Amino acid sequence: MHREAGEFRSIATLMLQRIIALALVCLIAMGGLQLWLERQQQEKLFFQTMALMVETSSQAMAHAIWDIDRDVLSFQIRRLTELEAVGLVRVHIRSTGEILTSGRAGGTQDVPSYQTVIYAPHALQQPLGTIEVWADRTYYRNLLWESQKRVIPGYLIFTVLMCLMVAWVMRRDLGLPLRQIADFARNLRPETLNQPLEVRRPERARADEIDMVMQGFEHLQQALDRHIKDLDGMVKERTAELSALVDEVKRLSQLDALTGTFNRRAMEQRLPQEMERCVRYGRPFAVIFADIDHFKRINDQHGHAVGDAVLKAVASRLQACLRANLDWMVRFGGEEFVIFMPETDLSHAHAVAQRLAEDMRSTPWACNGLSLWLTCSFGVAEYQSGDSMESLLERADHMLYRAKDLGRDRVCADATVQG
């Protein structure tokens, strides 16, 4: 998850802080362990020393207790307390319950103590009392401190040296390279995508993660460079495809879905241009209106599927008789078609209409066992000065209706009526 930028702290600094904290924890743990081991050693040494000293003094104390000689007993106790390591001596006389104590002031908590039984002299093995000896607290602590003073400085020096070495290595091998990579990524712009990532690092025998990051940047830049080089070609290709698609959509939007001829929308766009060209260059321009005779009867008797097939067949026959790339035909509506003939006067257009009528009546239309004789009525008109699109079509349509009135299957021209 992305975090908002705050105060900057490098990874090398963070790792160094954690290493220092870990080193201090280790120092405390090692110091504590050393202190515990030293204490165990000092207690063992204390017990050994006290055992030897008490064993030496216990014979004299046994005679003093046996002879009930308080002075000698007190002297022996004081003699033990004069030792630097001894803090307190306590003797308990069993026969009288008396307790004799001698030593320096101080608690007996957290210091080792040694206790043994005082037996009667002459190997009678009769317990006369007990003696307990405590170590001197101050002496004991000083002894532990003296042992630690030799260890702690060494640990501190070692920790400081290790941290300094780690800091130097991390700054050289991690901090500086990462800072250079971060500066490169922060300053990267579209116009500088080809600029190579350069990181100043000492020679190494093996690659590491930073080298892998640099290789990743290099591969990314190479891929982007190839993509940018191919982008122009891709744009041209997509533009050509889109242009072709737009042209196809435009073409389909101007065609009649059933017959494949132009529709009225295409006529309304193209006819004014044809008439303007006719006027500009003074060339003739003719229009033929065609209508399938008795088409409603075909639909009623044989169904709309047959009617659609007849429409396509008639359109195909009419189209086949026209001049390619010059004449063009529009399905005006229902069973009506309009043929536009540039560079053609009224007489030539009338002759073409006669040929179309003859072609329609000469051959029956057959499909799926059904055979029908088809005929068409035609009205012909030529552009005249001052004609509008509506007036030109109206005169051709008027001639078509005259042909129908005269009995169908015939051609009527605007200036001359011919059967």
Secondary structure, DSSP 8 states (H G I E B T S, - for coil): ------S---HHHHHHHHHHHHHHHHHHHHHHHHHHHHHHHHHHHHHHHHHHHHHHHHHHHHHHHHTT-HHHHHHHHHHHHTSTTEEEEEEEETTT--EEEEE-S---TTS-EEEEEEE-TTTT--EEEEEEEEE-HHHHHHHHHHHHHTTHHHHHHHHHHHHHHHHHHHIIIIIHHHHHHHHHHHT--GGGTTS---------SS--HHHHHHHHHHHHHHHHHHHHHHHHHHHHHHHHHHHHHHHHHHHHHTB-TTT-SB-HHHHHHHHHHHHHHHHHHT--EEEEEEEETTHHHHHHHH-HHHHHHHHHHHHHHHHHTS-TTT-EEEEEETTEEEEEEET--HHHHHHHHHHHHHHHHHS-EEETTEEE---EEEEEEE--TT--HHHHHHHHHHHHHHHHHTTSSSEEESS-B--
